[in-house]
Amino acid sequence: MDTPSSSIGPGLGAFIAFFVLAVVLWLLMRNMNGRMRRMAYKEQQRVADMEAEEAQREAAKGEKPTRPGSEGEPPQEADRADPAP
C-alpha cells in the first residue's frame, strides 16, 4: 500500500511570502523611524524659534528675559521618561 505522507510542510511559496512580508515590514519601520526623527527635529526648531521671538519681544520692551531658576524658582527638570531623539 502506498499511503500519502502526512508530513507536508508549507513549502517554498510560503517561505517567499513570509520573506517578502518581513522585508516590507523592515522598510515600513525604517520609513517611520525617519519620519519620527524629522518630526522631533522640526518640533525642537519650532520651540527654539518661539523662544527667540519671545526674547526679541522682551528685549524690545527693555526687560531682561526670565529663565527658570533665575528669580528663586527651582529649575525644571527635563522629562526623563520620554527624551527627544
PDB file of N, CA, C and O in Angstrom:
ATOM      1  N   MET A   1       0.822  -1.172   0.000  1.00  0.00           N
ATOM      2  CA  MET A   1       0.000   0.000   0.000  1.00  0.00           C
ATOM      3  C   MET A   1       0.872   1.244   0.000  1.00  0.00           C
ATOM      4  O   MET A   1       1.891   1.341   0.684  1.00  0.00           O
ATOM      5  N   ASP A   2       0.417   2.171  -0.795  1.00  0.00           N
ATOM      6  CA  ASP A   2       1.142   3.420  -0.901  1.00  0.00           C
ATOM      7  C   ASP A   2       0.324   4.518  -0.233  1.00  0.00           C
ATOM      8  O   ASP A   2      -0.615   5.044  -0.830  1.00  0.00           O
ATOM      9  N   THR A   3       0.673   4.863   0.994  1.00  0.00           N
ATOM     10  CA  THR A   3      -0.067   5.890   1.738  1.00  0.00           C
ATOM     11  C   THR A   3       0.612   7.246   1.549  1.00  0.00           C
ATOM     12  O   THR A   3       1.840   7.332   1.511  1.00  0.00           O
ATOM     13  N   PRO A   4      -0.177   8.284   1.433  1.00  0.00           N
ATOM     14  CA  PRO A   4       0.421   9.615   1.292  1.00  0.00           C
ATOM     15  C   PRO A   4       1.099  10.047   2.592  1.00  0.00           C
ATOM     16  O   PRO A   4       0.666   9.686   3.686  1.00  0.00           O
ATOM     17  N   SER A   5       2.147  10.809   2.451  1.00  0.00           N
ATOM     18  CA  SER A   5       2.892  11.280   3.623  1.00  0.00           C
ATOM     19  C   SER A   5       2.094  12.360   4.344  1.00  0.00           C
ATOM     20  O   SER A   5       1.485  13.218   3.704  1.00  0.00           O
ATOM     21  N   SER A   6       2.096  12.318   5.639  1.00  0.00           N
ATOM     22  CA  SER A   6       1.372  13.316   6.426  1.00  0.00           C
ATOM     23  C   SER A   6       2.299  14.426   6.923  1.00  0.00           C
ATOM     24  O   SER A   6       1.884  15.259   7.730  1.00  0.00           O
ATOM     25  N   SER A   7       3.523  14.447   6.462  1.00  0.00           N
ATOM     26  CA  SER A   7       4.474  15.458   6.927  1.00  0.00           C
ATOM     27  C   SER A   7       4.789  16.464   5.818  1.00  0.00           C
ATOM     28  O   SER A   7       5.954  16.715   5.509  1.00  0.00           O
ATOM     29  N   ILE A   8       3.751  17.030   5.229  1.00  0.00           N
ATOM     30  CA  ILE A   8       3.938  18.019   4.177  1.00  0.00           C
ATOM     31  C   ILE A   8       4.012  19.396   4.834  1.00  0.00           C
ATOM     32  O   ILE A   8       3.154  19.749   5.643  1.00  0.00           O
ATOM     33  N   GLY A   9       5.030  20.163   4.488  1.00  0.00           N
ATOM     34  CA  GLY A   9       5.219  21.499   5.062  1.00  0.00           C
ATOM     35  C   GLY A   9       4.632  22.580   4.173  1.00  0.00           C
ATOM     36  O   GLY A   9       4.067  22.285   3.119  1.00  0.00           O
ATOM     37  N   PRO A  10       4.760  23.808   4.585  1.00  0.00           N
ATOM     38  CA  PRO A  10       4.190  24.916   3.832  1.00  0.00           C
ATOM     39  C   PRO A  10       4.853  25.144   2.474  1.00  0.00           C
ATOM     40  O   PRO A  10       4.202  25.639   1.554  1.00  0.00           O
ATOM     41  N   GLY A  11       6.106  24.801   2.332  1.00  0.00           N
ATOM     42  CA  GLY A  11       6.756  24.864   1.029  1.00  0.00           C
ATOM     43  C   GLY A  11       7.462  26.170   0.734  1.00  0.00           C
ATOM     44  O   GLY A  11       7.513  27.084   1.557  1.00  0.00           O
ATOM     45  N   LEU A  12       7.995  26.223  -0.450  1.00  0.00           N
ATOM     46  CA  LEU A  12       8.789  27.368  -0.886  1.00  0.00           C
ATOM     47  C   LEU A  12       7.938  28.624  -1.043  1.00  0.00           C
ATOM     48  O   LEU A  12       8.401  29.722  -0.733  1.00  0.00           O
ATOM     49  N   GLY A  13       6.713  28.482  -1.515  1.00  0.00           N
ATOM     50  CA  GLY A  13       5.828  29.648  -1.695  1.00  0.00           C
ATOM     51  C   GLY A  13       5.565  30.384  -0.396  1.00  0.00           C
ATOM     52  O   GLY A  13       5.586  31.615  -0.359  1.00  0.00           O
ATOM     53  N   ALA A  14       5.318  29.640   0.663  1.00  0.00           N
ATOM     54  CA  ALA A  14       5.072  30.265   1.961  1.00  0.00           C
ATOM     55  C   ALA A  14       6.327  30.956   2.479  1.00  0.00           C
ATOM     56  O   ALA A  14       6.250  32.033   3.070  1.00  0.00           O
ATOM     57  N   PHE A  15       7.481  30.335   2.257  1.00  0.00           N
ATOM     58  CA  PHE A  15       8.738  30.956   2.694  1.00  0.00           C
ATOM     59  C   PHE A  15       8.959  32.276   1.963  1.00  0.00           C
ATOM     60  O   PHE A  15       9.335  33.272   2.580  1.00  0.00           O
ATOM     61  N   ILE A  16       8.728  32.288   0.657  1.00  0.00           N
ATOM     62  CA  ILE A  16       8.915  33.516  -0.118  1.00  0.00           C
ATOM     63  C   ILE A  16       7.929  34.593   0.331  1.00  0.00           C
ATOM     64  O   ILE A  16       8.308  35.756   0.468  1.00  0.00           O
ATOM     65  N   ALA A  17       6.674  34.220   0.561  1.00  0.00           N
ATOM     66  CA  ALA A  17       5.678  35.182   1.019  1.00  0.00           C
ATOM     67  C   ALA A  17       6.074  35.761   2.382  1.00  0.00           C
ATOM     68  O   ALA A  17       5.967  36.968   2.597  1.00  0.00           O
ATOM     69  N   PHE A  18       6.527  34.911   3.295  1.00  0.00           N
ATOM     70  CA  PHE A  18       6.952  35.383   4.615  1.00  0.00           C
ATOM     71  C   PHE A  18       8.161  36.295   4.502  1.00  0.00           C
ATOM     72  O   PHE A  18       8.236  37.311   5.194  1.00  0.00           O
ATOM     73  N   PHE A  19       9.108  35.948   3.641  1.00  0.00           N
ATOM     74  CA  PHE A  19      10.308  36.761   3.454  1.00  0.00           C
ATOM     75  C   PHE A  19       9.946  38.139   2.901  1.00  0.00           C
ATOM     76  O   PHE A  19      10.481  39.152   3.352  1.00  0.00           O
ATOM     77  N   VAL A  20       9.033  38.176   1.918  1.00  0.00           N
ATOM     78  CA  VAL A  20       8.603  39.452   1.346  1.00  0.00           C
ATOM     79  C   VAL A  20       7.910  40.303   2.407  1.00  0.00           C
ATOM     80  O   VAL A  20       8.158  41.506   2.489  1.00  0.00           O
ATOM     81  N   LEU A  21       7.052  39.702   3.214  1.00  0.00           N
ATOM     82  CA  LEU A  21       6.390  40.448   4.285  1.00  0.00           C
ATOM     83  C   LEU A  21       7.400  40.995   5.290  1.00  0.00           C
ATOM     84  O   LEU A  21       7.252  42.122   5.763  1.00  0.00           O
ATOM     85  N   ALA A  22       8.419  40.211   5.620  1.00  0.00           N
ATOM     86  CA  ALA A  22       9.442  40.674   6.559  1.00  0.00           C
ATOM     87  C   ALA A  22      10.213  41.862   5.994  1.00  0.00           C
ATOM     88  O   ALA A  22      10.505  42.813   6.718  1.00  0.00           O
ATOM     89  N   VAL A  23      10.544  41.813   4.704  1.00  0.00           N
ATOM     90  CA  VAL A  23      11.264  42.929   4.073  1.00  0.00           C
ATOM     91  C   VAL A  23      10.388  44.180   4.031  1.00  0.00           C
ATOM     92  O   VAL A  23      10.870  45.280   4.304  1.00  0.00           O
ATOM     93  N   VAL A  24       9.115  44.025   3.695  1.00  0.00           N
ATOM     94  CA  VAL A  24       8.199  45.164   3.660  1.00  0.00           C
ATOM     95  C   VAL A  24       8.054  45.771   5.052  1.00  0.00           C
ATOM     96  O   VAL A  24       8.050  46.994   5.190  1.00  0.00           O
ATOM     97  N   LEU A  25       7.935  44.946   6.073  1.00  0.00           N
ATOM     98  CA  LEU A  25       7.843  45.455   7.440  1.00  0.00           C
ATOM     99  C   LEU A  25       9.096  46.222   7.817  1.00  0.00           C
ATOM    100  O   LEU A  25       9.008  47.287   8.429  1.00  0.00           O
ATOM    101  N   TRP A  26      10.255  45.701   7.463  1.00  0.00           N
ATOM    102  CA  TRP A  26      11.521  46.391   7.772  1.00  0.00           C
ATOM    103  C   TRP A  26      11.562  47.760   7.092  1.00  0.00           C
ATOM    104  O   TRP A  26      11.970  48.747   7.703  1.00  0.00           O
ATOM    105  N   LEU A  27      11.134  47.817   5.809  1.00  0.00           N
ATOM    106  CA  LEU A  27      11.129  49.090   5.094  1.00  0.00           C
ATOM    107  C   LEU A  27      10.142  50.088   5.716  1.00  0.00           C
ATOM    108  O   LEU A  27      10.447  51.276   5.821  1.00  0.00           O
ATOM    109  N   LEU A  28       8.978  49.616   6.123  1.00  0.00           N
ATOM    110  CA  LEU A  28       7.996  50.487   6.770  1.00  0.00           C
ATOM    111  C   LEU A  28       8.516  51.038   8.092  1.00  0.00           C
ATOM    112  O   LEU A  28       8.332  52.220   8.385  1.00  0.00           O
ATOM    113  N   MET A  29       9.160  50.200   8.888  1.00  0.00           N
ATOM    114  CA  MET A  29       9.697  50.654  10.173  1.00  0.00           C
ATOM    115  C   MET A  29      10.820  51.665   9.966  1.00  0.00           C
ATOM    116  O   MET A  29      10.941  52.634  10.715  1.00  0.00           O
ATOM    117  N   ARG A  30      11.638  51.429   8.942  1.00  0.00           N
ATOM    118  CA  ARG A  30      12.730  52.363   8.641  1.00  0.00           C
ATOM    119  C   ARG A  30      12.156  53.719   8.229  1.00  0.00           C
ATOM    120  O   ARG A  30      12.648  54.758   8.669  1.00  0.00           O
ATOM    121  N   ASN A  31      11.130  53.717   7.398  1.00  0.00           N
ATOM    122  CA  ASN A  31      10.487  54.948   6.962  1.00  0.00           C
ATOM    123  C   ASN A  31       9.860  55.673   8.154  1.00  0.00           C
ATOM    124  O   ASN A  31      10.017  56.886   8.294  1.00  0.00           O
ATOM    125  N   MET A  32       9.154  54.939   9.008  1.00  0.00           N
ATOM    126  CA  MET A  32       8.510  55.551  10.165  1.00  0.00           C
ATOM    127  C   MET A  32       9.538  56.158  11.105  1.00  0.00           C
ATOM    128  O   MET A  32       9.322  57.242  11.647  1.00  0.00           O
ATOM    129  N   ASN A  33      10.654  55.469  11.303  1.00  0.00           N
ATOM    130  CA  ASN A  33      11.699  55.980  12.183  1.00  0.00           C
ATOM    131  C   ASN A  33      12.242  57.304  11.642  1.00  0.00           C
ATOM    132  O   ASN A  33      12.450  58.245  12.408  1.00  0.00           O
ATOM    133  N   GLY A  34      12.470  57.383  10.339  1.00  0.00           N
ATOM    134  CA  GLY A  34      12.950  58.627   9.746  1.00  0.00           C
ATOM    135  C   GLY A  34      11.954  59.761   9.893  1.00  0.00           C
ATOM    136  O   GLY A  34      12.334  60.896  10.181  1.00  0.00           O
ATOM    137  N   ARG A  35      10.666  59.452   9.695  1.00  0.00           N
ATOM    138  CA  ARG A  35       9.640  60.488   9.840  1.00  0.00           C
ATOM    139  C   ARG A  35       9.520  60.963  11.283  1.00  0.00           C
ATOM    140  O   ARG A  35       9.350  62.158  11.525  1.00  0.00           O
ATOM    141  N   MET A  36       9.605  60.054  12.237  1.00  0.00           N
ATOM    142  CA  MET A  36       9.529  60.447  13.648  1.00  0.00           C
ATOM    143  C   MET A  36      10.725  61.319  14.029  1.00  0.00           C
ATOM    144  O   MET A  36      10.574  62.304  14.752  1.00  0.00           O
ATOM    145  N   ARG A  37      11.905  60.957  13.545  1.00  0.00           N
ATOM    146  CA  ARG A  37      13.095  61.751  13.830  1.00  0.00           C
ATOM    147  C   ARG A  37      12.948  63.151  13.239  1.00  0.00           C
ATOM    148  O   ARG A  37      13.283  64.144  13.885  1.00  0.00           O
ATOM    149  N   ARG A  38      12.441  63.224  11.994  1.00  0.00           N
ATOM    150  CA  ARG A  38      12.240  64.511  11.342  1.00  0.00           C
ATOM    151  C   ARG A  38      11.242  65.367  12.117  1.00  0.00           C
ATOM    152  O   ARG A  38      11.440  66.572  12.270  1.00  0.00           O
ATOM    153  N   MET A  39      10.167  64.743  12.604  1.00  0.00           N
ATOM    154  CA  MET A  39       9.177  65.484  13.383  1.00  0.00           C
ATOM    155  C   MET A  39       9.785  66.035  14.664  1.00  0.00           C
ATOM    156  O   MET A  39       9.479  67.163  15.053  1.00  0.00           O
ATOM    157  N   ALA A  40      10.636  65.265  15.324  1.00  0.00           N
ATOM    158  CA  ALA A  40      11.265  65.724  16.557  1.00  0.00           C
ATOM    159  C   ALA A  40      12.173  66.917  16.282  1.00  0.00           C
ATOM    160  O   ALA A  40      12.190  67.873  17.058  1.00  0.00           O
ATOM    161  N   TYR A  41      12.926  66.870  15.187  1.00  0.00           N
ATOM    162  CA  TYR A  41      13.804  67.986  14.853  1.00  0.00           C
ATOM    163  C   TYR A  41      12.993  69.235  14.530  1.00  0.00           C
ATOM    164  O   TYR A  41      13.359  70.339  14.933  1.00  0.00           O
ATOM    165  N   LYS A  42      11.888  69.060  13.800  1.00  0.00           N
ATOM    166  CA  LYS A  42      11.045  70.214  13.477  1.00  0.00           C
ATOM    167  C   LYS A  42      10.451  70.823  14.741  1.00  0.00           C
ATOM    168  O   LYS A  42      10.357  72.045  14.857  1.00  0.00           O
ATOM    169  N   GLU A  43      10.052  69.980  15.687  1.00  0.00           N
ATOM    170  CA  GLU A  43       9.489  70.481  16.943  1.00  0.00           C
ATOM    171  C   GLU A  43      10.544  71.237  17.738  1.00  0.00           C
ATOM    172  O   GLU A  43      10.252  72.295  18.294  1.00  0.00           O
ATOM    173  N   GLN A  44      11.757  70.718  17.802  1.00  0.00           N
ATOM    174  CA  GLN A  44      12.828  71.420  18.507  1.00  0.00           C
ATOM    175  C   GLN A  44      13.103  72.768  17.858  1.00  0.00           C
ATOM    176  O   GLN A  44      13.321  73.758  18.556  1.00  0.00           O
ATOM    177  N   GLN A  45      13.095  72.816  16.537  1.00  0.00           N
ATOM    178  CA  GLN A  45      13.331  74.076  15.825  1.00  0.00           C
ATOM    179  C   GLN A  45      12.195  75.055  16.091  1.00  0.00           C
ATOM    180  O   GLN A  45      12.431  76.249  16.273  1.00  0.00           O
ATOM    181  N   ARG A  46      10.962  74.549  16.113  1.00  0.00           N
ATOM    182  CA  ARG A  46       9.811  75.418  16.368  1.00  0.00           C
ATOM    183  C   ARG A  46       9.887  76.026  17.758  1.00  0.00           C
ATOM    184  O   ARG A  46       9.619  77.215  17.931  1.00  0.00           O
ATOM    185  N   VAL A  47      10.249  75.221  18.748  1.00  0.00           N
ATOM    186  CA  VAL A  47      10.369  75.716  20.123  1.00  0.00           C
ATOM    187  C   VAL A  47      11.496  76.738  20.219  1.00  0.00           C
ATOM    188  O   VAL A  47      11.344  77.764  20.883  1.00  0.00           O
ATOM    189  N   ALA A  48      12.625  76.472  19.566  1.00  0.00           N
ATOM    190  CA  ALA A  48      13.746  77.417  19.589  1.00  0.00           C
ATOM    191  C   ALA A  48      13.354  78.741  18.932  1.00  0.00           C
ATOM    192  O   ALA A  48      13.731  79.808  19.416  1.00  0.00           O
ATOM    193  N   ASP A  49      12.602  78.678  17.833  1.00  0.00           N
ATOM    194  CA  ASP A  49      12.143  79.898  17.165  1.00  0.00           C
ATOM    195  C   ASP A  49      11.203  80.692  18.059  1.00  0.00           C
ATOM    196  O   ASP A  49      11.295  81.918  18.132  1.00  0.00           O
ATOM    197  N   MET A  50      10.297  79.992  18.741  1.00  0.00           N
ATOM    198  CA  MET A  50       9.367  80.681  19.645  1.00  0.00           C
ATOM    199  C   MET A  50      10.117  81.349  20.784  1.00  0.00           C
ATOM    200  O   MET A  50       9.795  82.478  21.153  1.00  0.00           O
ATOM    201  N   GLU A  51      11.120  80.669  21.351  1.00  0.00           N
ATOM    202  CA  GLU A  51      11.899  81.254  22.434  1.00  0.00           C
ATOM    203  C   GLU A  51      12.687  82.464  21.949  1.00  0.00           C
ATOM    204  O   GLU A  51      12.822  83.448  22.677  1.00  0.00           O
ATOM    205  N   ALA A  52      13.209  82.402  20.726  1.00  0.00           N
ATOM    206  CA  ALA A  52      13.954  83.532  20.175  1.00  0.00           C
ATOM    207  C   ALA A  52      13.036  84.732  19.952  1.00  0.00           C
ATOM    208  O   ALA A  52      13.418  85.867  20.236  1.00  0.00           O
ATOM    209  N   GLU A  53      11.827  84.485  19.444  1.00  0.00           N
ATOM    210  CA  GLU A  53      10.866  85.575  19.256  1.00  0.00           C
ATOM    211  C   GLU A  53      10.487  86.206  20.586  1.00  0.00           C
ATOM    212  O   GLU A  53      10.379  87.427  20.692  1.00  0.00           O
ATOM    213  N   GLU A  54      10.286  85.376  21.592  1.00  0.00           N
ATOM    214  CA  GLU A  54       9.942  85.887  22.921  1.00  0.00           C
ATOM    215  C   GLU A  54      11.079  86.729  23.484  1.00  0.00           C
ATOM    216  O   GLU A  54      10.835  87.776  24.083  1.00  0.00           O
ATOM    217  N   ALA A  55      12.306  86.287  23.302  1.00  0.00           N
ATOM    218  CA  ALA A  55      13.461  87.042  23.782  1.00  0.00           C
ATOM    219  C   ALA A  55      13.578  88.370  23.041  1.00  0.00           C
ATOM    220  O   ALA A  55      13.934  89.383  23.642  1.00  0.00           O
ATOM    221  N   GLN A  56      13.282  88.377  21.743  1.00  0.00           N
ATOM    222  CA  GLN A  56      13.328  89.622  20.982  1.00  0.00           C
ATOM    223  C   GLN A  56      12.251  90.594  21.454  1.00  0.00           C
ATOM    224  O   GLN A  56      12.501  91.793  21.572  1.00  0.00           O
ATOM    225  N   ARG A  57      11.052  90.075  21.724  1.00  0.00           N
ATOM    226  CA  ARG A  57       9.974  90.930  22.224  1.00  0.00           C
ATOM    227  C   ARG A  57      10.331  91.535  23.572  1.00  0.00           C
ATOM    228  O   ARG A  57      10.113  92.724  23.808  1.00  0.00           O
ATOM    229  N   GLU A  58      10.882  90.711  24.453  1.00  0.00           N
ATOM    230  CA  GLU A  58      11.254  91.211  25.770  1.00  0.00           C
ATOM    231  C   GLU A  58      12.412  92.191  25.677  1.00  0.00           C
ATOM    232  O   GLU A  58      12.468  93.153  26.443  1.00  0.00           O
ATOM    233  N   ALA A  59      13.336  91.962  24.750  1.00  0.00           N
ATOM    234  CA  ALA A  59      14.452  92.884  24.565  1.00  0.00           C
ATOM    235  C   ALA A  59      13.955  94.207  24.002  1.00  0.00           C
ATOM    236  O   ALA A  59      14.491  95.263  24.339  1.00  0.00           O
ATOM    237  N   ALA A  60      12.944  94.165  23.156  1.00  0.00           N
ATOM    238  CA  ALA A  60      12.380  95.391  22.600  1.00  0.00           C
ATOM    239  C   ALA A  60      11.670  96.200  23.679  1.00  0.00           C
ATOM    240  O   ALA A  60      11.644  97.429  23.619  1.00  0.00           O
ATOM    241  N   LYS A  61      11.100  95.523  24.655  1.00  0.00           N
ATOM    242  CA  LYS A  61      10.437  96.212  25.767  1.00  0.00           C
ATOM    243  C   LYS A  61      11.444  96.746  26.781  1.00  0.00           C
ATOM    244  O   LYS A  61      11.109  97.606  27.595  1.00  0.00           O
ATOM    245  N   GLY A  62      12.664  96.244  26.736  1.00  0.00           N
ATOM    246  CA  GLY A  62      13.683  96.673  27.692  1.00  0.00           C
ATOM    247  C   GLY A  62      13.746  95.808  28.928  1.00  0.00           C
ATOM    248  O   GLY A  62      14.386  96.176  29.913  1.00  0.00           O
ATOM    249  N   GLU A  63      13.089  94.662  28.890  1.00  0.00           N
ATOM    250  CA  GLU A  63      13.092  93.753  30.035  1.00  0.00           C
ATOM    251  C   GLU A  63      14.142  92.676  29.837  1.00  0.00           C
ATOM    252  O   GLU A  63      14.527  92.352  28.713  1.00  0.00           O
ATOM    253  N   LYS A  64      14.592  92.134  30.946  1.00  0.00           N
ATOM    254  CA  LYS A  64      15.505  91.001  30.865  1.00  0.00           C
ATOM    255  C   LYS A  64      14.682  89.736  30.662  1.00  0.00           C
ATOM    256  O   LYS A  64      13.649  89.564  31.309  1.00  0.00           O
ATOM    257  N   PRO A  65      15.120  88.852  29.780  1.00  0.00           N
ATOM    258  CA  PRO A  65      14.400  87.586  29.643  1.00  0.00           C
ATOM    259  C   PRO A  65      14.515  86.769  30.924  1.00  0.00           C
ATOM    260  O   PRO A  65      15.594  86.649  31.505  1.00  0.00           O
ATOM    261  N   THR A  66      13.407  86.218  31.346  1.00  0.00           N
ATOM    262  CA  THR A  66      13.426  85.416  32.568  1.00  0.00           C
ATOM    263  C   THR A  66      13.673  83.972  32.213  1.00  0.00           C
ATOM    264  O   THR A  66      13.174  83.469  31.206  1.00  0.00           O
ATOM    265  N   ARG A  67      14.438  83.317  33.036  1.00  0.00           N
ATOM    266  CA  ARG A  67      14.728  81.898  32.858  1.00  0.00           C
ATOM    267  C   ARG A  67      14.331  81.173  34.137  1.00  0.00           C
ATOM    268  O   ARG A  67      14.376  81.768  35.214  1.00  0.00           O
ATOM    269  N   PRO A  68      13.950  79.930  34.047  1.00  0.00           N
ATOM    270  CA  PRO A  68      13.628  79.182  35.266  1.00  0.00           C
ATOM    271  C   PRO A  68      14.850  79.127  36.178  1.00  0.00           C
ATOM    272  O   PRO A  68      15.962  78.826  35.744  1.00  0.00           O
ATOM    273  N   GLY A  69      14.614  79.421  37.438  1.00  0.00           N
ATOM    274  CA  GLY A  69      15.703  79.364  38.415  1.00  0.00           C
ATOM    275  C   GLY A  69      16.388  80.702  38.617  1.00  0.00           C
ATOM    276  O   GLY A  69      17.219  80.829  39.516  1.00  0.00           O
ATOM    277  N   SER A  70      16.063  81.721  37.797  1.00  0.00           N
ATOM    278  CA  SER A  70      16.753  82.998  37.918  1.00  0.00           C
ATOM    279  C   SER A  70      16.179  83.854  39.036  1.00  0.00           C
ATOM    280  O   SER A  70      16.901  84.684  39.588  1.00  0.00           O
ATOM    281  N   GLU A  71      14.917  83.688  39.389  1.00  0.00           N
ATOM    282  CA  GLU A  71      14.295  84.505  40.427  1.00  0.00           C
ATOM    283  C   GLU A  71      13.807  83.646  41.589  1.00  0.00           C
ATOM    284  O   GLU A  71      12.706  83.852  42.100  1.00  0.00           O
ATOM    285  N   GLY A  72      14.615  82.701  41.998  1.00  0.00           N
ATOM    286  CA  GLY A  72      14.256  81.869  43.124  1.00  0.00           C
ATOM    287  C   GLY A  72      13.391  80.681  42.758  1.00  0.00           C
ATOM    288  O   GLY A  72      13.070  79.866  43.623  1.00  0.00           O
ATOM    289  N   GLU A  73      13.009  80.563  41.504  1.00  0.00           N
ATOM    290  CA  GLU A  73      12.232  79.406  41.090  1.00  0.00           C
ATOM    291  C   GLU A  73      13.154  78.204  40.954  1.00  0.00           C
ATOM    292  O   GLU A  73      14.279  78.339  40.474  1.00  0.00           O
ATOM    293  N   PRO A  74      12.694  77.035  41.370  1.00  0.00           N
ATOM    294  CA  PRO A  74      13.540  75.859  41.157  1.00  0.00           C
ATOM    295  C   PRO A  74      13.607  75.526  39.673  1.00  0.00           C
ATOM    296  O   PRO A  74      12.594  75.624  38.981  1.00  0.00           O
ATOM    297  N   PRO A  75      14.767  75.135  39.169  1.00  0.00           N
ATOM    298  CA  PRO A  75      14.852  74.784  37.748  1.00  0.00           C
ATOM    299  C   PRO A  75      14.020  73.548  37.440  1.00  0.00           C
ATOM    300  O   PRO A  75      13.984  72.598  38.222  1.00  0.00           O
ATOM    301  N   GLN A  76      13.362  73.571  36.306  1.00  0.00           N
ATOM    302  CA  GLN A  76      12.529  72.446  35.912  1.00  0.00           C
ATOM    303  C   GLN A  76      13.402  71.379  35.268  1.00  0.00           C
ATOM    304  O   GLN A  76      14.218  71.668  34.393  1.00  0.00           O
ATOM    305  N   GLU A  77      13.216  70.135  35.719  1.00  0.00           N
ATOM    306  CA  GLU A  77      13.997  69.036  35.158  1.00  0.00           C
ATOM    307  C   GLU A  77      13.344  68.543  33.884  1.00  0.00           C
ATOM    308  O   GLU A  77      12.125  68.604  33.727  1.00  0.00           O
ATOM    309  N   ALA A  78      14.168  68.058  32.984  1.00  0.00           N
ATOM    310  CA  ALA A  78      13.661  67.505  31.725  1.00  0.00           C
ATOM    311  C   ALA A  78      12.916  66.205  32.014  1.00  0.00           C
ATOM    312  O   ALA A  78      13.211  65.499  32.977  1.00  0.00           O
ATOM    313  N   ASP A  79      11.952  65.912  31.162  1.00  0.00           N
ATOM    314  CA  ASP A  79      11.190  64.666  31.290  1.00  0.00           C
ATOM    315  C   ASP A  79      12.098  63.507  30.922  1.00  0.00           C
ATOM    316  O   ASP A  79      12.449  63.342  29.754  1.00  0.00           O
ATOM    317  N   ARG A  80      12.479  62.710  31.894  1.00  0.00           N
ATOM    318  CA  ARG A  80      13.420  61.623  31.657  1.00  0.00           C
ATOM    319  C   ARG A  80      12.753  60.382  31.068  1.00  0.00           C
ATOM    320  O   ARG A  80      13.430  59.507  30.528  1.00  0.00           O
ATOM    321  N   ALA A  81      11.426  60.305  31.172  1.00  0.00           N
ATOM    322  CA  ALA A  81      10.736  59.131  30.675  1.00  0.00           C
ATOM    323  C   ALA A  81      10.597  59.169  29.144  1.00  0.00           C
ATOM    324  O   ALA A  81      10.484  58.121  28.507  1.00  0.00           O
ATOM    325  N   ASP A  82      10.604  60.380  28.552  1.00  0.00           N
ATOM    326  CA  ASP A  82      10.397  60.500  27.107  1.00  0.00           C
ATOM    327  C   ASP A  82      11.423  61.478  26.530  1.00  0.00           C
ATOM    328  O   ASP A  82      11.056  62.597  26.172  1.00  0.00           O
ATOM    329  N   PRO A  83      12.693  61.090  26.431  1.00  0.00           N
ATOM    330  CA  PRO A  83      13.681  62.035  25.899  1.00  0.00           C
ATOM    331  C   PRO A  83      13.530  62.193  24.396  1.00  0.00           C
ATOM    332  O   PRO A  83      13.122  61.262  23.702  1.00  0.00           O
ATOM    333  N   ALA A  84      13.858  63.364  23.905  1.00  0.00           N
ATOM    334  CA  ALA A  84      13.806  63.606  22.457  1.00  0.00           C
ATOM    335  C   ALA A  84      14.968  62.888  21.784  1.00  0.00           C
ATOM    336  O   ALA A  84      16.089  62.906  22.294  1.00  0.00           O
ATOM    337  N   PRO A  85      14.712  62.260  20.650  1.00  0.00           N
ATOM    338  CA  PRO A  85      15.803  61.539  19.965  1.00  0.00           C
ATOM    339  C   PRO A  85      16.794  62.467  19.342  1.00  0.00           C
ATOM    340  O   PRO A  85      17.764  62.016  18.733  1.00  0.00           O
TER     341      PRO A  85
END
